[in-house]
Amino acid sequence: MSDICCNHEPNLSNEKNDTQPAARGMSGSQATIAIGGMHCPACALNIEKSLLSVNGVMEASVNLIGERVSVRYDPNRTDLEHIKKAITRPGYTIRETLWEKTRAYWAERIFFGQMALCAVLVIAANTVDLLHLSRGPLAWGLTLSDLFSLGVIIIGGYTIFKGAIQALIVRDLTVFSLVSIASIAAVIVGAYKEAAMVILIMLIGETLERFALRQSRKAVAKLLNLTPVSALVKKGNDEMSMEREATASSELEVPVADVKAGDILIIKPGARIPVDGVIVKGQGALNESMLTGESLPADKKESDTVYSGTLNEGNAFEMRATRTGDDTKFALIKRLILEAEAQKAPIQRVADRYARYFIPIVLAISVLVFILTRNIYTAITLLIVACPCALVLATPTAVVTGLANASRKGILVKGGQYLEALGSLDALLIDKTGTLTTGKLAVTDIVPVNNSSEKDVLSLAALAERRSEHPIARAVLKKAQELQIQTPEPETCEIFKGAGVSARCGSAFGGKATHIIVGNSRLIAEEQVKITSEVNEIISRLESQGKTTLIVVRDGNISGIIAVTDTLKAHAVEAVQRINQSGIKKIAIITGDNQRVASAIAGQAGLEESYAGMLPEDKVNKVRELKQKGFKVGMVGDGVNDAPALAASDVGLAMGAFGSDVAIEAADVSLMSDDLGKIPEAIALSRRVLGVIRQNFAFSILYNIAMMVVVTWFVQHQHNMIWGAVAHQLSSLIVIVNSLRLLR
């Protein structure tokens, strides 16, 4: 089985692999590798440290919950084989074969068996002492209780000692290193039962921690594995194989991987769509909440596009497959979600660095405490209780659960750093057309001048706009179609982004070569066409009504003015109010339209500021200007025309990205529906995540300091190390449970 699958994401359903080099570039090659044997933050740090020690590895980021590592490396200095060896050197495995996955499955159950057996032995040791069943030393001065305790140390200590050795191989210190030192020291001083209890409590805590992490993994896996494994293919297609034709039934159930573009699929009520396609017969009501976050089903009819993973809650229909496998929209979203999990937020890197330096400091403090107090119990307990596992878990558990929740709501965040930045925004620029407004423009006025007719003006505008994809162009062409005006192809066409178009036609108008310009006042002035007072008066009147105007010019003379209008999206005013309430200090419309229209729309939406007449480069400059003033700027646009401004902002949000691969790829945050309410929802979720991370941080640090004082004082007087293990595991569990609240 090949261990490298280009352009495939790791599959959490255990269906296929898992080592994935990404595209090469000047910054080096990238690979995502699935790892087996990780069960705690110490494992993640071990692997990162081992990888970073390889000559040529520039960056390594382990995703503990996703069980994989993203590596960026120089292919001229190292390769995947050396990277894999760095992972396996400390004792971890690469999950690329069925054997490795099976081994990982049984390793979990063996670990649970170890923990259960250790619990039985500890109970037996305490029962022997409680009932005075031990009749003195049996061998080497050991009692029956001691033998049971040593059994726990050997059986249960295997996992802990193994973790310590794995850390030692990469020259690191982890919680396992500290607990191993503590256990060995306890055995040396004859505290067998105390050492056994410490190990048992560590194993119980480890079991609960693994369970909590597994719940997070299941939440993400449930989101990513919504596509069915089989599809009903209709017989009689040209694409059907002879094997399919030989089947008596009119339909054949085949694996989704065998579905080809062009196949006709039968989608029954209650079934999920297996691939992307177009309805060719019938109609349905599709629940697209897993992609858009919208709870109400979307009605679909013939010629409508449907997407894999969505659920048919209506009647049965037939569809033609258009995109299959890794080309589907859902596969793209899955890949981006998995990539997002692998990216660490800046706040997480701070925690990782803190943990790396803190453990050696704890070890030094423990030695100093022993020198000062001569109490081995106190020194050992300090090692156990002070390890910062909770701090290392504070960020990744919150970020991954937050990302999973966001994806479930139709908010696709590209990574932890963007989730963190989203919650820190204090300025938001919102594009007008298609973002704040419906984008469904309609021609409302055609005003001819200079002896032209309405038909002449619309014919000229439609010809010039023929090759444009702008919403205004579509409105003009739709109006021409309604009036049955023929629009021939222009010979040449030049599009001025945010301003208009220029086209030339040789024979459409009386056989005479014609130069047509359609655009706003600024473009017309730049083309040195004189705008008369009469035209200015018409434009002012229309724009005061909140309409966008186009000036139509033929061979240097103005033929007329076309006005189009747009309307605010439903609940736009409510969404703007919620954004204001979320703590964003500055919200403004940014548009290529003129100031009168921008001000009119801003007023309707309840906004006080608007930036008008903005070309793409002007939008970028405005974003940079606000950033220079100290604002954390978010830009909301359609992800295509606003791509430069989206890239320049601290966080770029693409509205209505569902259906547009370009929009999903371009933005940092893709809002899969056109619902403006997703913006305050995304901001609120981000701030909840940041709040949980801060809670975890504060709790971890304060708890560690408090327990180092309280537990070690208690142990110094009671000579019982068990409370140190209890205190240590409790902190990690509290942090994980607190983070899991974000899944609600």
N, C-alpha and C positions, 0 to 999 in steps of 0.2 A: 504493500500500500504506500502510495506516495505521501511524503511528509510535507510537501509544499503545494499549496493550492492557491494559485494567483487569483486575486480579486474575489476571494471567498471569505466570509466572516466566520469566526468560530461559532459553532452551533451548540447552544446550551441544552438541546434535547438529546445530545449524545448520538446524533445520527451520523455525523461525519466530522472530519477533522478541523485542522486546528492550527496548523502552522502556516502563516500567511505573510509572505513578503509583499510590501506595497510598492508603489511605483518609485523608481529611482529618480533622484534629482541632484542638484548641486549640494544639497544639505546632507547627502548620504542616502543609503538604503534604509528601509524600515521593514520590520517583521513583527508579526503578532503570533505568539506561541502559547498554546494551552499547556498548563502545568498541573501535575498531580502531586499530592502530598502536602499542599499548603493548608494550614489550619489555624494560623494566628498571625498577628502583625510581625512577630519575630521572623517567621518564614519569609514574608515579603521582603523584609530588610536584608535577610541573608542572601536572597536571590539577587536583589539589586546590587549589593556590595560585590558579589561574585562576578556579576556581569560587567560592572564598571571597572573591575580589575583587568578585564581583557583588553589588550592593545587594539584600538580601533573602534571600541564601543563608545559612542559619544553620549548616549542617553539611554536609561532603562527605567521604565515605570511599571511596577507590578500592581495589578488589579486583584486584590485579595478576594473580593466578592465574585468577580468574574472568572477567577482562576486562570489568569493568563498574564503575559508580560508583553509590553510593547518596547521594542528595541530599535534605536537608530544607530547605525554603524557605518563605517567607511569600508566599502567592499574591496578596496585596494589593500587594506591592512588586516582584515579578518573576514570570516564567512560564517554561514549558518551553522556549520558543523562545530566550529570553535565556540559559538554562542551556546549551542545545545550542551556541549561539554561543561561549560561554566554553570549551567543550570543543574545538571546531574551530579557535578562534583560534590556539592554539599549533601547529596542524597535525595534530591527531588527527581521527579520523572516528567517526561513529556508525553502528554496524552494525545498520541497520534495513531494508536492502534487499538483494536478491540481488546487486546490483552491488557494494555495499560488501563483502559477504562474499567475492565473487569477487576483488575487488581485494586484500583482505587475504590471500587464498590465494596470489596471485601475488607479492605484496610479500615474503612469506617466501622464496619461491624466487628472486626477483631478488636479495634480500640474500645468499642463499647463493652465487649466481652471482658477485656482487661480491667476496665473500670468496675464492672460488676463483680468480678472475681476478687479484686482488691477490697471492695466493700464487704464481701463475705468474710475475708480473712481478718479485716479490722474488727468486724463484729465478733468473730471468734476469739480474737486476742483479748478484747474487752470482756467478753463473757467468761473466759478462763480466769481473768483477774477478779471479776466480780463474784464468781462462785467459788473462788479459791481452789480451782481444779488443778492448778500447776503444782507439782510435787517436787519443787526444787529444780536445780539445773539438770538438763538432759544430756548435753554435750557441749564442750568448750565453754562451760559456764552459762549456757543459754537456757532459759525457761521455755515452756511451750508457748507462752505469750510472745516471747522474743522471736521464736521461730516463725510464728504467724506474721509478725511484723516484718521480719526480714523477707518473707515471701512477698509482701506488698512492695517492699523496697526494690526487690529484684524484678517482679512482674510489672508493677506500675511504673517503676523508675526507668524502665527500658525506653519508653516514649520521651521522658524528660531528659535522660542522659543522651539519647540520640539527638534531640534538639540542641543540646549543649555542644555536642561534637560537630554538628552541622554549622553552628555559629563559629566554633573554633577554627574550622577549616577555612572560613573566609575572614578570619582574624577579627571577630566581632564578639560582643557580649550581649546576651539576651536574657529574658526572664528564665529560660531553661538553664542558662549558665548559672544564674544566681541561685535557683532552687537546687540545682545539682550540688553546688558548693555547700549550700545549707544542709542538704540531706547527708552528704558525706561527713560533714563536721558533726552532725547529730549522731551518726553511727559511731564515730570515733569516741565520742564522750558517753556512749552507751544509751542514748535516748532513742531506742529503736521504735517504741510505740509512737513517740512524737514525730519522728521522721516519717513513719508509715502514714500517720494522719495527715501530715503536710502533703505528702504525695497523693493520697486519696482525694483530698479537697482540691488539689490542683487538677486532678483528672476529672472530677465532677464539674469543676468550673470550665475546664476545657471542653467537656461534653456539651454543657449548656451554651458555651460560646460558639461551638461548631453548629449546634442546632439553630441558634439565632442567625448566624451567617448563612446557613442553608435556607432559612426562611427568606432572607433578602435575595438569595440566588433564585429561589423559586418564583418570587415576585417578578423579577426581571425575565426569567425564562417563560413565565406565563404570558407576559406581554409579547415576547419575541416568537412564540410558537403557536400563533393563531391560525396559520395556514393549514389546510387539511393535507393528509398524506396521500390521498387518492382523488381521482376525478372521474366523472361519468362522461365518456366521450361518445358522441353520436356516430353511428355507422353511416357510411356513404360519402365521407369526405374524400377529396382527392389525396389528402395527406395520410389517410388511414392505411395501415399496413395490411398485408394479406392475412395475417393472423387475426386482425380485428374483423376483417370481412368474413372470416370463416365462422364467426360466432353467430348463433341463431338469433340472439336478442338484438333489438335495435339500438341498444346502448351497451357500452363495455366499461367496466371499472378498471382503470389503469393507475399506476403510480403517477403522482404529479410530475416527477422527473421525466416521465415519458411523453408528457403533453408537448406538442409542437405548435408553433405559431401557425394559425390557419385552421386548427382543429375546431370543430363545433362541440361545445360542452353543454350538457344539460344541468341546470342549477335548480334543484328542488327546494321547496319551502323548508327553512330551518338549516340549510346547508351553507357553508362558507365558500366564498369564491376562491378557487385554487390558483388562478393566474389572472393577470390583467387582460382585459378584452373589451369587446363592444357587443351590446345586445343586438341580436339579429331577429329574434322572434319572441313576442310576449313582453311582459313588463314585470317589475318587481319593486319591492321596497327594501332598500339596503340600509342596515345599521352600520354606519361608518365611524362609530364612536372611537374605535381603536386607532383610527388615523386622524380624525378631526376633533374628537372630544365632544361632538354633537350627539345629544341623546336621542333626538327624533330621527326616525328612518328617512332616508332620501328617496323620493319616488324616481324610478328609472324606467325609461321607455326605449323603444328601438332606436339605434344609433347612439345611445348614451354610453359613455365609458364607465366601466366597473373595474374595481381594484381587488387584488388578492387580499385575503384576510377578512374582508367585509362579510357580513352575515345577511342572508336573504330572509327577510321577515314577511315577504309578500308571496305572490304566486310564482309558480315554476316558469322559467324562461330559458331560452337558448342564447348562447354567446359565442362569439368567435375569439379565440385566443390571439392576442397580439404580442404580448411580452411574457416570457416564461422564465423560470429559474431565477438566476441572480439579476435579471434585467427588470424584474417587476418593481413597482413603487414600494411595496412592503419590504422587499429585500434591500432596497436602498436605505430605507428608514432603519431597518435592523442593523445594517452595517454602521450607520452613523451613531446609533445608540451604543453599540459595542465600542466604537472608537471613543465616544464621549466618556464612557466609564473608565477608559484607560488613562485619560488625561487628569493629572492632579491639579487641584486648585492651589493657588499660592499659599493659602493658609495651611494646607496639608503639608507642604514642603517644610514650613516652619516647624510643625509638629515632628516630622521625621528627623530633622536636624537636632531638635531638642532631645528626642529619645536616644539618638546615637551618642550624645555627649553625657546624658544624664546617668546612664547605667554605670560607666566607669567611675563617675563621681560617687554614686551610691556605694559601689564596691570600696572605694577609698574611705568613705564615711564609716562604713561597717568595720573596717580594719581599725580605724581610729577609735571607734566606740569600744571595741574589744580591748584595745591597749589601755584605754582610760578606765573601763569598768571591770575588766577581767571576767566578763560574763559572756560566755559563748552563746547562750540562748538569745540574749539581746542582740548580739551582732548578727546571728543567723536570721532572726525574725526581721531585722531591718532590711536584709537583702531581699526577703520575700515580699514584704509589704510595699517597698518603695519602687518596684519595677513599673515603668510608665506604660503598661499595655493599654490602659484605658485612654491615655492621651493619644497614642498612635491610632486607636480605633475611632477617636472622636470625629475626625473629618470624613474618612472614606465611607463609613456606614451612613452618615447623614447625606453625603453627596449622592451616593448610589440610590438610596431610597428616594431622595428628592428627584433625581433624574427619572426614575421609574414612574413616580407619581405624575411628573410633568408630561411624560410621553403618553400616559394613560389619558390625560386631559387634552391631547392634541397639541402639546407644546414640546417641540423637539429642540433640546438644548445641546449644543455641540460638545460640552465638556464642563468639568467642575469650575474652571477659571471663568467661564461665561456665566455660570450659575451664580458664582460669587459676585462678579461684576454687575450682574443684573440687579442684585439687591442693593448695590451701592450707587445706582444712578440718581442724579438730582436734576437732570435736564433731559427732555425728550422732544425730538423733532419728528413731526408726523407728516408724511407726504399726503397731498390732498387726493388726487384722482385715483380711485381704486383702493385707497387705504381708509381715508376718513369718509369719503363718499363712495357711492355704489360703483362708480366707474362705468355705469350704463348710461352713456351720454346720448342725448337725442337732439336733433336739429330743431330749433324752435323758431328761428327767424332767418329769412333770406332777403337781404335788402340790396337790390341792384342799383348801380349808379352809372353815370356816363352812357345813357341810352342802352344799357344791357337789360336782359330779361332775367327773371328768376331761374329759368331753365338754363340759360347761358352760364350764369354764375355757378350753379350746382354742377353742371357738366364739366366746367373747368376744374372745380375743386375735386370732384370725384376722380378725374383723370390723374391729377397730380398726386392724390392720396392713395392711388391704386396699390402701390407697393409698400405702404406704411402699415405697421401693426399697432400704431397708437390708438387708444380708445376714441379720440376725436376723429381719426381717419375712418374708423369703423362706423361711427355715427353718420358721417358724410356719405359713405358708400351705401349704408342702409337706406338713407333718405333717397338717394338716387335710384336704388332698386325699387323702392315703393312707388316712385313716380315713373318707373319703367324707362329710365334714362340709360342709354348704352354708354359704357365707359371702356374705351379701348386702352390697350397697354401703351404706356409712354415709351419713347425711345430711350430716354435717359431719365434718371431720377436721383436726386441728392437729398438726403434727409439731414436736417439741422436739429439735433437733439434739443428738445425743450423750446423750439422756436417755430419750426414749420418744415415745408418741403419745397423743392424746386424741380420742375420737370419740363421736358421738351417733347413735342409731338410734331410729326411732319405732315400728316394728311388728315387728321381728324376734323379739322376746322377749315373746310373749303380748300383743301390741298395746300394751305399755306403753313410753313413752319411756324410753330407757336411756342413761346417760352412762358410757362405758367409758374407763379410763385403763390403759395398759400401759407400764411403764417401770422404771427402776432405783429404788433406795431414796431417792435424793435427790429425784427428781421426785415420788414419792409423798408424801414429807414436805412438799415445797413446796406440794402440793395439799391439805395439812392432813388427810391420811388417817392414822389411827393405826396404827402397825405394832406388833403385839403381840409379846411375848417368844417365843411359839410360832413366829410367822413368822420372826423374827430367827434362831431356832435352826435352822430349815429352810434359810434362806439361807446361814448360816455353814457348815452341813454341805456344801451343794452347792458353794459357792465354794471351800472348802478342797480340793475335788477339781479345781479349775481350770476350773469351769463358770461361764458367765455366767447370771445369774438375771434374770427378769422378774417383776414383781409385777402381777397382774391385778386391777383394782378395778372393781366395778360399783356405781354410785350411792353412792359413798362408802364401800363395804365391800369388804374384800379377799376375792376369791373363790378365789385360789390362786396358786401360784408355778410358772413354767415355767423349766426350765434348758436351755440350749443349750451345745454344746461345739464347739471348733474344734481343729485340729491344726496343728503346725508344718509349714511347707513342707519338702519334701525338700531335704536339704543345707543347711538353715537354720543349723544349728550350725557346719558347716564354713565357711559364708559369713561368719558373725559372727567366727569365728576369723581369717579372712583380713582382715576389716576391722580387727580389732585389730592385726594384724601390719602393716597399711599405715601405721600411725602415728597413727591417730585416738585421741585421748586419752580421749574421753568418748563412750560409746555407751549409749543408754537407750531403752526402750520408752516411747511416749507414747500413751495411749489414753483413751477415754471410759469404759472399763470400770472396775470397782472395784479396789481395791488388792490384794485377795487373788488375783483372777484374773490381774492384771497381774504380780504377783510370781511366780505359778506358771508362767506362760508365759516370763517372763524367766529363771527358773531352768532351764527346759527348753532355752532357747536359749543358755545360758551367759553371760547378762548379769547384772550386779550391780545396775543401777539401773532403775527404772521410775517413770513419772509417770502416776498413775491419776486417774480422775474428771475428765478434761479435756474440757471443751466446746471448740468451735472457737476461741472468744475466749481460753480458757485456754491453748490450744496456742500461739497467737500471743504471749501474754504470756510463756510459758516460753521461746520462741525469743528474744524481746527481752531477757529476763533473762540468758540465757547470753551473748548478744552484749555486754551491758553489762559482763559479767565478763571480756571480752576474748577470748571464743571466736569462731572462724569456724564458723558453724553451718550444717549441712546438714539438711534435713528430707525424709524419705522417706515418701510417702503415695500415695493412689490418684489424686491430681490433681483430684478433684472435691470430696469432703467435706473434704479437708485443704487446699483452695485458699488460704485466708487464711494458714495457717502456711507453706505453700510460698512464698507471696509475701513473707512477712516474713523468711524465712531468707536467708542469703547465697547458697545454692544450693538450689533446690527440685527434688527428684527424684521423678518419677511412675513408680511400678512398674506393669508390665503395661499400658502406655499403648496398645499395639497394639489397635486396635478401638475406641478412645475418642478422638474428635476433641477433646473437651473437655480430656482429660488431656494430650494432646500440646500443645495451645495454652497450658495453664495453667502447666506446669512449665518450669524452665530446662533441665533434663535429663530426657528421656523414655526410660525403659528399656522397650523394646518387648515384652519377655517378662516372665513372672512369676518368672524365675530370680533369686534373691537374689545369686547369684554375679556378676551384672552390676555390682553396686555396687562391690565391691573392684576389679573389672576396670576400671570407669570411673575410679576414683580412681588406679589404677596407670597407666593410659594418660595421664591428665592430668599426673601427676608425671613421666612419661617426656617429655611434650611440654615441660613447664617445664624439665626437665633439659637437653633439647636446645637450648632457647632460651638458657639460661644458658651452655651450652657455646659456642653461636654468638656470644653477646655477648662472653664472655671472650676467645675466639679472635680475633674481629674487632678488638677494642681493642688487645690485646697484639700481635697480628700487625702492625697498622698502625704502632704505635709502634716495634716492632723493625725493620720494613722501612724506615721513614723514616730510621732511623739507619744500618742496614746497607747498603741499596741506594744511598742518597745518598753514603755514604762510598766505596762501590765505584765509583760513577760519577765521583766527583770525581777518582779516580786513573786510571780507565780511559776516561773520556769516552765512555761507551756507555749510552744511555738505555733500551736494549731491556729490561734487567733490571727496570726500573721497571714496564713494561707487563706483563711476565710475573708479577711479584709481585702486582700489583693484581688481575689476572684469577684468579690461583690462589686468592686469599682468597675471592672470591665463589663459585667452584666448590666449594670445600671446604665452605662453609656450606650450599649447596644440597644437595650429596650427603649431608651429615650429617642434614639435615632429612628427606630422602627415606627414610632408614632407618625412619621412623615408619610407612611404608606396609606394612612387613612384618607 
